[in-house]
Amino acid sequence: MTAENIRKAEALTRIGLAVFPVLVTPDPDNPYKTRKRPAIPAAHEQGDPCKGECGKLGHGFYDATLDPFYAHDLFAKYPTAKVGVFMGKSGLVAADFDVKRDPDGTILVDGYENWLGEWLDLPETFDFDSISGAGGKQYIYAAPEGVHLSRASDYRKIAGFDRQAGGSYSVWAGDVPESRDVFAPAPEWLLDASEVRSAAVFEGAVQDW
């Protein structure tokens, strides 16, 4: 696994993706959940700017690299780590559909089913199954240049549907594309500057609200 993840990390940098090692561990109380964190310890809070020092160890996923040689050395140092991709630095945005299950496997939240009710288009693009094994999926798109995007949980108030962008990362559970051409341009609805309410109209009475 070590050699496989090193090769994956190197190959991803060669198509312009910024990679870093991520430690992924199973949740002891739920086989359908995982815990993940950057293997590189963060010296400051995640939202604090790196102030031009992101190339130095000690900044969590902000230390993601585009250099295949540095990626080789970094993943050799963390042999059990998975490959993380820093979305903002890589110019990507992901439509992240979560499926949350209880320990018995019963679905509690299905992000895809909830998203379907919004009648939004999902252009064909590169995708892969999420690492948790619960049934989630990520669709990876090219982010437009010059547009500031950020991570958003329950994006557009859609339960179980997250936007991974800007200062967030994805555990790259898929294969390595041959080029960036596989990443379709992100659809407009995925590019909101901030979280917005669903377009669905509330039809209940005031007392119900």
N, C-alpha and C positions, 0 to 999 in steps of 0.2 A: 504493500500500500504506500509505503514511503516513496519508492521510486515512481509509482504511478502518479501520486500527487505532485511530485517535483516536475514531472513531465507536463502535467496539466497546467501547473502554474506558469512554467516557462512558455508553453504554447499560447496561453491566454495573453501574456504580455506582448507577444509578437503580433497580435491583432489589436493592440492598443487598449487592453484591459489592465487595470491596476489591481494587483493581487496582494493578499496577505494571508497568513495562517490563522485559522479559526479552530478553536477547541470545541468539539461537539460531544456532549455526553447525554445518555438516556436519562429521562426523568424516572427516579426509582419508584414513583407512585403511579406512573401512567406510561405504558409502553407506546402510546401514540403521541408522546410529547418528547421534545429534546430541549436541552439547554445549550446555548452557544455563547461564546465570548471570544474576542480577539486573543490570540496566544501572546501577542506582544503586550505587555502590561502598559496601561495608560497612565501617564504621569499627571494628567489633569482631567477635568471633567470633559465628557464627550463633546459637549457643545462649545467648548472653549477653542478659539482659533489657534492654529499651530504657530502663528507668527513667523512663518518662513523656516521653521525647523522641522517640518514634517518628515524629512529624510532621515532624522535621527530616531533611534529606538526610544520608546517611551511615550508614544502617542496613539496607542491602540491601532484602530484601522486607518487612521490618518497616515500611518507609515506604509500604506500600500504602495507597491512599486510597479513601474513600467519596464524595469530593467530585468531581462531574463537571467542574467548572471547573478544579480542580487537575489532574485526570486529563488534560484537554485540553492544558494547558501542559506537563505532564510528558512526554507522548508526543510532543508537538511537538519536545521537546528531544532525544528519542532516536528519530529517524525510521525506523530499521531494526528497531526492537524489536517483538517479539510481546507479546501481552497475557498477563500472569501474574495469577493470582487467589490471594491469601493465604487458605488454607482456613479456618484458625481464626477469623480476623477476619470472614470471610464467613459463618460458621455452617454450613460444609459439610464433608462427608467423602466421599472418592472410593474406589471399588473400582477399582484400577488394574491392568489385565491387560497385562503386558509380553510382547512376542514378541522374542526375541533371535536374530539371524541372523548368520552369518559373512559375509565380503565377497562370497561367491558367491550369497548368498540362502538358503542352507540353514538351516533352523530348528534352533537349538541348545536353546532353552528356550521353551516355550509356556505362559504363565501360565494361560490359559483352560483348556487341556487338563488341566493339573495341578489346577486348582481343581475341575473337574468330578468328579474322584475323591473329593472331600470330601462330595458330596451335600448341598450347601448351596443355599438358595433365593436367587435374585437378583431382587428385586422390580423391576417396570418403572419406569424413571425417565429423566431426561434423560441422554443419553450422547453421546460423540463419539469419533472415531478419534484416537489419539495422534499427536503431531506428527512422530514419527520416520519414519513411513511403513512401518515393519516389520510392521505388522498388529496392534499393540496397541490397546486401547480403554479408555476411562474411563467409569464409571457414577457420576454425581454425585447424592449424597443429602443431605438436610437432617440436620445433626447435632443431637442432643437438647441442650437447654439444661442447663447446670449439670454436664455430664459432661466431664471432662478427657480428651482424646484426643491421641495423638501419631502422628507418621509411623512406619510400620513396613515395612521391606523384608522380602520373603518372609513376609508376614503369616501367622500360624498355621503357619509352616514350609512354606508352599506356594511352591515355587520359581517366580519370575516373577510373583508376585501381591503387590502392594504396597498399603498403606493410606495415602492422602494425607489428612492431618488435622492439626489443631493448628498447630504451627510448621512447616508445609510448604506448598508451593504447586503449582498446576497451570498448565501453559501451555494457555490456553483456545483449543483448536483448533476448537471448535464454534461454532454460531451463538449469537445472544443470545436467551434465552427471553423471552417476553412478561411473565412474572412468576415469582416464586419457587414458585408452585403446581406447577411441573413437577418440582420436586425431592421425590421421595417420602421418607418417613421412612427413615432407615438401618435395615437389618435388625440384629437383636440380635447376630448373630455378628460383625458388623463393628465392634462397639463395645467389644471387650475392652480393659480398662485397660492391658494390656501384652501382648506377644507370648506366645502359648501354643503348646504342642505340638499337632500334629494329633491328631484323635480316632481316627485309624487305629491299630489294634492291631498291634504287632510280633509276628510269629508264628514267627520263626526261633529257632534254638538260641542259647544263651549265647555259644558260640564265634563265631556269625555277628554278634552285636551288637558 
